[in-house]
Amino acid sequence: MKTFALETEDQQAKTDFQNIAKNLDDALQTLQGRQQYIEEQEPTYKQ
């Protein structure tokens, strides 16, 4: 996503892909936080 946003000439597509990439990064951080919390609460789920 980020690579396409940098390479495209279409400004609307660039903005859209940058927004999508940011949303994915935010979701990933949220999920990593939840995973860490679960692993602390239930050590049996730790990988």
N, CA, C and O atoms as a Maestro MAE file, in Angstrom:
{
 s_m_m2io_version
 :::
 2.0.0
}

f_m_ct {
 s_m_title
 :::
 protein
 m_atom[188] {
  # First column is atom index #
  i_m_mmod_type
  r_m_x_coord
  r_m_y_coord
  r_m_z_coord
  i_m_residue_number
  s_m_chain_name
  s_m_pdb_residue_name
  s_m_pdb_atom_name
  i_m_atomic_number
  :::
  1 25 0.825 -1.185 0.000 1 A "MET " " N  " 7
  2 3 0.000 0.000 0.000 1 A "MET " " CA " 6
  3 2 0.871 1.251 0.000 1 A "MET " " C  " 6
  4 15 0.677 2.160 -0.807 1 A "MET " " O  " 8
  5 25 1.817 1.280 0.902 2 A "LYS " " N  " 7
  6 3 2.662 2.471 1.012 2 A "LYS " " CA " 6
  7 2 3.487 2.678 -0.243 2 A "LYS " " C  " 6
  8 15 3.684 3.810 -0.684 2 A "LYS " " O  " 8
  9 25 3.972 1.586 -0.821 3 A "THR " " N  " 7
  10 3 4.776 1.681 -2.040 3 A "THR " " CA " 6
  11 2 3.934 2.218 -3.187 3 A "THR " " C  " 6
  12 15 4.384 3.083 -3.938 3 A "THR " " O  " 8
  13 25 2.726 1.715 -3.324 4 A "PHE " " N  " 7
  14 3 1.845 2.189 -4.397 4 A "PHE " " CA " 6
  15 2 1.528 3.663 -4.207 4 A "PHE " " C  " 6
  16 15 1.496 4.423 -5.175 4 A "PHE " " O  " 8
  17 25 1.295 4.067 -2.979 5 A "ALA " " N  " 7
  18 3 0.985 5.475 -2.709 5 A "ALA " " CA " 6
  19 2 2.145 6.374 -3.128 5 A "ALA " " C  " 6
  20 15 1.926 7.490 -3.598 5 A "ALA " " O  " 8
  21 25 3.360 5.901 -2.962 6 A "LEU " " N  " 7
  22 3 4.523 6.701 -3.348 6 A "LEU " " CA " 6
  23 2 4.722 6.733 -4.860 6 A "LEU " " C  " 6
  24 15 5.211 7.724 -5.403 6 A "LEU " " O  " 8
  25 25 4.342 5.648 -5.543 7 A "GLU " " N  " 7
  26 3 4.628 5.523 -6.973 7 A "GLU " " CA " 6
  27 2 3.551 6.101 -7.881 7 A "GLU " " C  " 6
  28 15 3.849 6.463 -9.019 7 A "GLU " " O  " 8
  29 25 2.325 6.199 -7.419 8 A "THR " " N  " 7
  30 3 1.237 6.626 -8.305 8 A "THR " " CA " 6
  31 2 1.266 8.138 -8.539 8 A "THR " " C  " 6
  32 15 1.706 8.917 -7.693 8 A "THR " " O  " 8
  33 25 0.784 8.512 -9.704 9 A "GLU " " N  " 7
  34 3 0.668 9.930 -10.051 9 A "GLU " " CA " 6
  35 2 -0.718 10.475 -9.681 9 A "GLU " " C  " 6
  36 15 -0.902 11.686 -9.556 9 A "GLU " " O  " 8
  37 25 -1.680 9.579 -9.509 10 A "ASP " " N  " 7
  38 3 -3.059 9.962 -9.200 10 A "ASP " " CA " 6
  39 2 -3.129 10.428 -7.742 10 A "ASP " " C  " 6
  40 15 -2.950 9.632 -6.820 10 A "ASP " " O  " 8
  41 25 -3.387 11.698 -7.545 11 A "GLN " " N  " 7
  42 3 -3.372 12.273 -6.194 11 A "GLN " " CA " 6
  43 2 -4.452 11.672 -5.297 11 A "GLN " " C  " 6
  44 15 -4.216 11.438 -4.112 11 A "GLN " " O  " 8
  45 25 -5.631 11.424 -5.856 12 A "GLN " " N  " 7
  46 3 -6.706 10.827 -5.051 12 A "GLN " " CA " 6
  47 2 -6.344 9.412 -4.622 12 A "GLN " " C  " 6
  48 15 -6.575 9.030 -3.475 12 A "GLN " " O  " 8
  49 25 -5.776 8.632 -5.545 13 A "ALA " " N  " 7
  50 3 -5.352 7.270 -5.201 13 A "ALA " " CA " 6
  51 2 -4.245 7.319 -4.158 13 A "ALA " " C  " 6
  52 15 -4.222 6.503 -3.237 13 A "ALA " " O  " 8
  53 25 -3.338 8.260 -4.296 14 A "LYS " " N  " 7
  54 3 -2.238 8.402 -3.335 14 A "LYS " " CA " 6
  55 2 -2.791 8.672 -1.933 14 A "LYS " " C  " 6
  56 15 -2.371 8.049 -0.958 14 A "LYS " " O  " 8
  57 25 -3.729 9.601 -1.848 15 A "THR " " N  " 7
  58 3 -4.337 9.936 -0.561 15 A "THR " " CA " 6
  59 2 -5.091 8.740 0.018 15 A "THR " " C  " 6
  60 15 -4.978 8.439 1.206 15 A "THR " " O  " 8
  61 25 -5.861 8.063 -0.834 16 A "ASP " " N  " 7
  62 3 -6.624 6.903 -0.375 16 A "ASP " " CA " 6
  63 2 -5.705 5.811 0.168 16 A "ASP " " C  " 6
  64 15 -5.950 5.265 1.244 16 A "ASP " " O  " 8
  65 25 -4.655 5.495 -0.573 17 A "PHE " " N  " 7
  66 3 -3.751 4.437 -0.135 17 A "PHE " " CA " 6
  67 2 -2.973 4.833 1.121 17 A "PHE " " C  " 6
  68 15 -2.680 3.976 1.955 17 A "PHE " " O  " 8
  69 25 -2.639 6.101 1.265 18 A "GLN " " N  " 7
  70 3 -1.985 6.550 2.491 18 A "GLN " " CA " 6
  71 2 -2.925 6.393 3.685 18 A "GLN " " C  " 6
  72 15 -2.502 5.973 4.762 18 A "GLN " " O  " 8
  73 25 -4.193 6.729 3.493 19 A "ASN " " N  " 7
  74 3 -5.179 6.572 4.566 19 A "ASN " " CA " 6
  75 2 -5.388 5.102 4.921 19 A "ASN " " C  " 6
  76 15 -5.480 4.749 6.097 19 A "ASN " " O  " 8
  77 25 -5.463 4.255 3.908 20 A "ILE " " N  " 7
  78 3 -5.629 2.819 4.157 20 A "ILE " " CA " 6
  79 2 -4.421 2.275 4.914 20 A "ILE " " C  " 6
  80 15 -4.578 1.501 5.859 20 A "ILE " " O  " 8
  81 25 -3.226 2.671 4.509 21 A "ALA " " N  " 7
  82 3 -2.010 2.207 5.180 21 A "ALA " " CA " 6
  83 2 -1.997 2.656 6.633 21 A "ALA " " C  " 6
  84 15 -1.599 1.892 7.512 21 A "ALA " " O  " 8
  85 25 -2.430 3.887 6.896 22 A "LYS " " N  " 7
  86 3 -2.467 4.370 8.283 22 A "LYS " " CA " 6
  87 2 -3.487 3.586 9.095 22 A "LYS " " C  " 6
  88 15 -3.220 3.230 10.243 22 A "LYS " " O  " 8
  89 25 -4.649 3.313 8.515 23 A "ASN " " N  " 7
  90 3 -5.671 2.522 9.210 23 A "ASN " " CA " 6
  91 2 -5.157 1.122 9.533 23 A "ASN " " C  " 6
  92 15 -5.406 0.603 10.621 23 A "ASN " " O  " 8
  93 25 -4.446 0.515 8.595 24 A "LEU " " N  " 7
  94 3 -3.887 -0.814 8.837 24 A "LEU " " CA " 6
  95 2 -2.835 -0.775 9.944 24 A "LEU " " C  " 6
  96 15 -2.784 -1.669 10.788 24 A "LEU " " O  " 8
  97 25 -2.000 0.256 9.939 25 A "ASP " " N  " 7
  98 3 -0.990 0.392 10.993 25 A "ASP " " CA " 6
  99 2 -1.653 0.564 12.363 25 A "ASP " " C  " 6
  100 15 -1.214 -0.020 13.354 25 A "ASP " " O  " 8
  101 25 -2.712 1.373 12.404 26 A "ASP " " N  " 7
  102 3 -3.429 1.584 13.667 26 A "ASP " " CA " 6
  103 2 -4.070 0.283 14.158 26 A "ASP " " C  " 6
  104 15 -4.007 -0.034 15.346 26 A "ASP " " O  " 8
  105 25 -4.684 -0.464 13.243 27 A "ALA " " N  " 7
  106 3 -5.310 -1.733 13.614 27 A "ALA " " CA " 6
  107 2 -4.262 -2.717 14.106 27 A "ALA " " C  " 6
  108 15 -4.494 -3.437 15.077 27 A "ALA " " O  " 8
  109 25 -3.117 -2.752 13.448 28 A "LEU " " N  " 7
  110 3 -2.039 -3.648 13.863 28 A "LEU " " CA " 6
  111 2 -1.564 -3.312 15.269 28 A "LEU " " C  " 6
  112 15 -1.344 -4.214 16.077 28 A "LEU " " O  " 8
  113 25 -1.404 -2.031 15.571 29 A "GLN " " N  " 7
  114 3 -0.981 -1.632 16.913 29 A "GLN " " CA " 6
  115 2 -2.018 -2.036 17.956 29 A "GLN " " C  " 6
  116 15 -1.668 -2.503 19.039 29 A "GLN " " O  " 8
  117 25 -3.292 -1.855 17.626 30 A "THR " " N  " 7
  118 3 -4.355 -2.246 18.551 30 A "THR " " CA " 6
  119 2 -4.314 -3.750 18.815 30 A "THR " " C  " 6
  120 15 -4.403 -4.188 19.962 30 A "THR " " O  " 8
  121 25 -4.181 -4.528 17.758 31 A "LEU " " N  " 7
  122 3 -4.146 -5.984 17.914 31 A "LEU " " CA " 6
  123 2 -2.906 -6.445 18.679 31 A "LEU " " C  " 6
  124 15 -2.987 -7.382 19.472 31 A "LEU " " O  " 8
  125 25 -1.777 -5.806 18.454 32 A "GLN " " N  " 7
  126 3 -0.563 -6.170 19.189 32 A "GLN " " CA " 6
  127 2 -0.722 -5.857 20.673 32 A "GLN " " C  " 6
  128 15 -0.251 -6.610 21.525 32 A "GLN " " O  " 8
  129 25 -1.385 -4.746 20.979 33 A "GLY " " N  " 7
  130 3 -1.657 -4.420 22.374 33 A "GLY " " CA " 6
  131 2 -2.572 -5.444 23.024 33 A "GLY " " C  " 6
  132 15 -2.352 -5.846 24.167 33 A "GLY " " O  " 8
  133 25 -3.589 -5.860 22.302 34 A "ARG " " N  " 7
  134 3 -4.505 -6.884 22.827 34 A "ARG " " CA " 6
  135 2 -3.787 -8.210 23.019 34 A "ARG " " C  " 6
  136 15 -3.999 -8.901 24.015 34 A "ARG " " O  " 8
  137 25 -2.936 -8.562 22.063 35 A "GLN " " N  " 7
  138 3 -2.180 -9.805 22.178 35 A "GLN " " CA " 6
  139 2 -1.286 -9.772 23.414 35 A "GLN " " C  " 6
  140 15 -1.212 -10.747 24.161 35 A "GLN " " O  " 8
  141 25 -0.619 -8.661 23.622 36 A "GLN " " N  " 7
  142 3 0.261 -8.540 24.783 36 A "GLN " " CA " 6
  143 2 -0.543 -8.665 26.080 36 A "GLN " " C  " 6
  144 15 -0.112 -9.337 27.017 36 A "GLN " " O  " 8
  145 25 -1.698 -8.023 26.132 37 A "TYR " " N  " 7
  146 3 -2.545 -8.099 27.321 37 A "TYR " " CA " 6
  147 2 -2.979 -9.544 27.586 37 A "TYR " " C  " 6
  148 15 -2.917 -10.020 28.719 37 A "TYR " " O  " 8
  149 25 -3.417 -10.233 26.530 38 A "ILE " " N  " 7
  150 3 -3.857 -11.629 26.682 38 A "ILE " " CA " 6
  151 2 -2.706 -12.502 27.158 38 A "ILE " " C  " 6
  152 15 -2.883 -13.343 28.040 38 A "ILE " " O  " 8
  153 25 -1.525 -12.306 26.576 39 A "GLU " " N  " 7
  154 3 -0.370 -13.113 26.976 39 A "GLU " " CA " 6
  155 2 0.010 -12.856 28.433 39 A "GLU " " C  " 6
  156 15 0.471 -13.766 29.123 39 A "GLU " " O  " 8
  157 25 -0.177 -11.637 28.898 40 A "GLU " " N  " 7
  158 3 0.115 -11.338 30.303 40 A "GLU " " CA " 6
  159 2 -0.926 -11.960 31.222 40 A "GLU " " C  " 6
  160 15 -0.591 -12.423 32.312 40 A "GLU " " O  " 8
  161 25 -2.181 -11.975 30.795 41 A "GLN " " N  " 7
  162 3 -3.270 -12.498 31.610 41 A "GLN " " CA " 6
  163 2 -3.332 -14.023 31.565 41 A "GLN " " C  " 6
  164 15 -3.647 -14.671 32.563 41 A "GLN " " O  " 8
  165 25 -3.032 -14.582 30.411 42 A "GLU " " N  " 7
  166 3 -3.112 -16.033 30.216 42 A "GLU " " CA " 6
  167 2 -1.816 -16.523 29.581 42 A "GLU " " C  " 6
  168 15 -1.734 -16.642 28.358 42 A "GLU " " O  " 8
  169 25 -0.818 -16.802 30.382 43 A "PRO " " N  " 7
  170 3 0.485 -17.215 29.847 43 A "PRO " " CA " 6
  171 2 0.428 -18.453 28.944 43 A "PRO " " C  " 6
  172 15 1.341 -18.675 28.148 43 A "PRO " " O  " 8
  173 25 -0.625 -19.254 29.058 44 A "THR " " N  " 7
  174 3 -0.716 -20.446 28.212 44 A "THR " " CA " 6
  175 2 -0.903 -20.080 26.739 44 A "THR " " C  " 6
  176 15 -0.634 -20.904 25.865 44 A "THR " " O  " 8
  177 25 -1.365 -18.846 26.447 45 A "TYR " " N  " 7
  178 3 -1.574 -18.409 25.065 45 A "TYR " " CA " 6
  179 2 -0.312 -17.810 24.452 45 A "TYR " " C  " 6
  180 15 -0.300 -17.457 23.273 45 A "TYR " " O  " 8
  181 25 0.734 -17.698 25.237 46 A "LYS " " N  " 7
  182 3 1.959 -17.109 24.724 46 A "LYS " " CA " 6
  183 2 2.602 -18.060 23.729 46 A "LYS " " C  " 6
  184 15 2.696 -19.264 23.968 46 A "LYS " " O  " 8
  185 25 3.042 -17.501 22.611 47 A "GLN " " N  " 7
  186 3 3.629 -18.342 21.556 47 A "GLN " " CA " 6
  187 2 5.084 -18.614 21.809 47 A "GLN " " C  " 6
  188 15 5.729 -19.304 21.020 47 A "GLN " " O  " 8
  :::
 }
 m_bond[187] {
  # First column is bond index #
  i_m_from
  i_m_to
  i_m_order
  :::
  1 1 2 1
  2 2 3 1
  3 3 4 2
  4 3 5 1
  5 5 6 1
  6 6 7 1
  7 7 8 2
  8 7 9 1
  9 9 10 1
  10 10 11 1
  11 11 12 2
  12 11 13 1
  13 13 14 1
  14 14 15 1
  15 15 16 2
  16 15 17 1
  17 17 18 1
  18 18 19 1
  19 19 20 2
  20 19 21 1
  21 21 22 1
  22 22 23 1
  23 23 24 2
  24 23 25 1
  25 25 26 1
  26 26 27 1
  27 27 28 2
  28 27 29 1
  29 29 30 1
  30 30 31 1
  31 31 32 2
  32 31 33 1
  33 33 34 1
  34 34 35 1
  35 35 36 2
  36 35 37 1
  37 37 38 1
  38 38 39 1
  39 39 40 2
  40 39 41 1
  41 41 42 1
  42 42 43 1
  43 43 44 2
  44 43 45 1
  45 45 46 1
  46 46 47 1
  47 47 48 2
  48 47 49 1
  49 49 50 1
  50 50 51 1
  51 51 52 2
  52 51 53 1
  53 53 54 1
  54 54 55 1
  55 55 56 2
  56 55 57 1
  57 57 58 1
  58 58 59 1
  59 59 60 2
  60 59 61 1
  61 61 62 1
  62 62 63 1
  63 63 64 2
  64 63 65 1
  65 65 66 1
  66 66 67 1
  67 67 68 2
  68 67 69 1
  69 69 70 1
  70 70 71 1
  71 71 72 2
  72 71 73 1
  73 73 74 1
  74 74 75 1
  75 75 76 2
  76 75 77 1
  77 77 78 1
  78 78 79 1
  79 79 80 2
  80 79 81 1
  81 81 82 1
  82 82 83 1
  83 83 84 2
  84 83 85 1
  85 85 86 1
  86 86 87 1
  87 87 88 2
  88 87 89 1
  89 89 90 1
  90 90 91 1
  91 91 92 2
  92 91 93 1
  93 93 94 1
  94 94 95 1
  95 95 96 2
  96 95 97 1
  97 97 98 1
  98 98 99 1
  99 99 100 2
  100 99 101 1
  101 101 102 1
  102 102 103 1
  103 103 104 2
  104 103 105 1
  105 105 106 1
  106 106 107 1
  107 107 108 2
  108 107 109 1
  109 109 110 1
  110 110 111 1
  111 111 112 2
  112 111 113 1
  113 113 114 1
  114 114 115 1
  115 115 116 2
  116 115 117 1
  117 117 118 1
  118 118 119 1
  119 119 120 2
  120 119 121 1
  121 121 122 1
  122 122 123 1
  123 123 124 2
  124 123 125 1
  125 125 126 1
  126 126 127 1
  127 127 128 2
  128 127 129 1
  129 129 130 1
  130 130 131 1
  131 131 132 2
  132 131 133 1
  133 133 134 1
  134 134 135 1
  135 135 136 2
  136 135 137 1
  137 137 138 1
  138 138 139 1
  139 139 140 2
  140 139 141 1
  141 141 142 1
  142 142 143 1
  143 143 144 2
  144 143 145 1
  145 145 146 1
  146 146 147 1
  147 147 148 2
  148 147 149 1
  149 149 150 1
  150 150 151 1
  151 151 152 2
  152 151 153 1
  153 153 154 1
  154 154 155 1
  155 155 156 2
  156 155 157 1
  157 157 158 1
  158 158 159 1
  159 159 160 2
  160 159 161 1
  161 161 162 1
  162 162 163 1
  163 163 164 2
  164 163 165 1
  165 165 166 1
  166 166 167 1
  167 167 168 2
  168 167 169 1
  169 169 170 1
  170 170 171 1
  171 171 172 2
  172 171 173 1
  173 173 174 1
  174 174 175 1
  175 175 176 2
  176 175 177 1
  177 177 178 1
  178 178 179 1
  179 179 180 2
  180 179 181 1
  181 181 182 1
  182 182 183 1
  183 183 184 2
  184 183 185 1
  185 185 186 1
  186 186 187 1
  187 187 188 2
  :::
 }
}
